[in-house]
Amino acid sequence: MAGYTELLQTMLAMVIVSFLVINANRAILVNTETMVEGELENQVIAIAQDFIEESRSTTFDAETVGGNVPVNIPDGFSSIGPGSGETSRADFNDFDDYDGWTETIIASGGIEYEVSIEVSYFKNGAPTNTKSTLKQMTVTVSSDDLTNNGTTKTYTFKFLRSFYAD
């Protein structure tokens, strides 16, 4: 009978160790997934910042290109969107040329990010169609590699630019 007791204790110990190993593996997997997701989110932030910084290097409005200042501010400003002939980012010369821009960025590791940009005038704390001295850029970045329960995550970044801050 004593031999069976030792055998049962050994089997019980093996079951307990198995549960511990399974739980440790599960914790390692969750930590690894969290780490990878954090790295991908860092790429998302970097992509959005690149577009925002690039747009900040341009003038506020098509009417202010070349240092011109419209007589009537803000009524003298142009409509939102790229001007004629501005079909690529290299052609963009003012902040709102980025409105409607979409692009697929392939980052390190072959991860594809879909980027879309909207620019609008901004007044009284909200986007508006009325011309103002403020413009808001909304950069949206998503990737099929970033999901939440099978649904693609979308990240939105907003930047507010003032005519007077240029």
C-alpha positions in Angstrom: 0.0 0.0 0.0 2.9 2.3 0.7 4.1 2.0 -2.9 0.8 3.2 -4.2 0.8 6.2 -1.9 4.2 7.3 -3.4 2.9 6.7 -6.9 -0.2 8.8 -6.3 1.9 11.6 -4.7 4.2 11.5 -7.7 1.3 11.7 -10.2 -0.3 14.5 -8.2 3.0 16.4 -8.2 3.2 15.9 -12.0 -0.3 17.2 -12.5 0.5 20.3 -10.4 3.7 21.0 -12.3 1.8 20.6 -15.6 -0.7 23.2 -14.5 2.2 25.6 -13.5 3.9 25.1 -16.8 0.7 25.7 -18.8 0.0 28.9 -16.8 3.6 30.1 -17.3 3.4 29.5 -21.0 0.1 31.4 -21.2 1.6 34.3 -19.3 4.6 34.4 -21.7 2.3 34.3 -24.7 0.2 37.2 -23.4 3.3 39.2 -22.6 4.8 38.6 -26.0 1.5 39.6 -27.8 1.4 42.8 -25.7 5.0 43.6 -26.6 4.5 43.1 -30.3 1.3 45.1 -30.2 3.2 47.9 -28.5 5.8 47.9 -31.2 3.2 48.1 -33.9 1.4 50.9 -32.1 4.8 52.8 -32.0 5.0 52.4 -35.8 1.4 53.8 -36.0 2.4 56.9 -34.0 5.6 57.4 -36.0 3.7 57.3 -39.3 1.1 59.8 -38.1 3.8 62.1 -36.7 5.6 62.0 -40.1 2.5 63.2 -41.9 1.8 65.9 -39.3 5.5 67.2 -39.3 5.6 67.1 -43.1 2.4 69.2 -43.3 3.7 71.7 -40.8 6.6 72.4 -43.1 4.2 73.9 -45.6 2.4 77.2 -45.5 -1.0 77.6 -43.8 -3.0 78.2 -46.9 -2.6 78.3 -50.7 -3.0 82.1 -50.5 0.0 82.4 -48.2 2.4 80.5 -50.4 5.5 82.6 -51.2 4.9 84.8 -48.1 1.7 86.4 -49.4 -0.9 87.5 -47.0 -4.6 87.8 -48.1 -6.2 91.2 -47.6 -9.2 89.7 -45.9 -8.4 87.2 -43.1 -9.9 84.6 -43.0 -12.3 85.2 -45.9 -9.3 85.5 -48.3 -8.2 82.0 -47.6 -8.6 79.2 -50.2 -10.9 76.3 -50.1 -9.8 73.1 -48.4 -8.0 70.5 -50.5 -5.2 70.3 -53.1 -5.0 72.8 -55.9 -4.8 71.9 -59.5 -1.7 69.9 -60.4 -1.1 68.9 -56.8 -1.5 65.1 -57.1 1.4 63.8 -55.0 2.8 64.7 -51.6 5.8 66.2 -53.3 3.5 68.8 -55.0 1.8 69.8 -51.7 2.7 73.4 -50.7 0.1 74.2 -48.1 -1.4 72.5 -45.1 -4.8 71.7 -46.5 -3.4 70.0 -49.6 -3.4 66.8 -47.6 -7.1 66.7 -47.4 -8.4 63.5 -48.9 -4.9 61.9 -49.1 -4.8 58.1 -48.7 -1.7 56.0 -48.8 -0.5 52.5 -47.9 2.7 52.5 -46.0 4.8 49.3 -45.7 6.8 49.5 -42.5 9.6 47.3 -41.2 8.5 43.7 -41.0 6.3 44.1 -44.1 3.4 45.4 -42.0 1.0 47.4 -44.1 -0.7 50.5 -42.7 -3.5 52.3 -44.3 -3.3 56.1 -43.8 -6.1 58.6 -44.6 -6.1 62.3 -43.9 -8.8 64.9 -43.6 -8.3 68.7 -43.2 -11.0 71.1 -42.3 -11.3 74.6 -41.0 -11.9 74.7 -37.2 -14.0 77.2 -35.3 -15.7 77.2 -31.9 -14.2 73.9 -30.9 -15.4 71.9 -33.9 -14.6 71.3 -37.6 -16.5 73.7 -39.9 -17.0 74.6 -43.6 -16.6 78.3 -42.6 -13.2 79.7 -43.3 -11.2 80.5 -40.1 -7.7 81.1 -38.9 -7.5 77.5 -37.6 -7.3 74.3 -39.5 -7.5 70.8 -38.1 -5.8 67.7 -39.6 -7.1 64.3 -38.7 -4.7 61.4 -39.6 -6.3 58.0 -39.4 -4.0 54.9 -39.4 -5.1 51.3 -39.4 -3.7 47.9 -40.1 -5.1 44.4 -40.5 -2.2 43.3 -38.2 -3.6 45.3 -35.4 -6.9 43.8 -34.3 -9.2 43.6 -31.3 -11.2 40.4 -31.3 -11.0 40.1 -35.1 -11.9 43.8 -35.7 -9.2 46.1 -37.2 -8.1 48.8 -34.8 -8.2 52.3 -36.1 -6.0 55.1 -34.6 -6.9 58.7 -35.1 -4.5 61.6 -34.5 -5.6 65.3 -34.6 -3.5 68.3 -35.1 -4.7 71.9 -34.9 -2.8 74.6 -36.8 -3.2 78.4 -36.4 -2.6 80.9 -39.1 -1.1 83.2 -36.5 1.4 80.6 -35.2 3.3 80.4 -38.5 
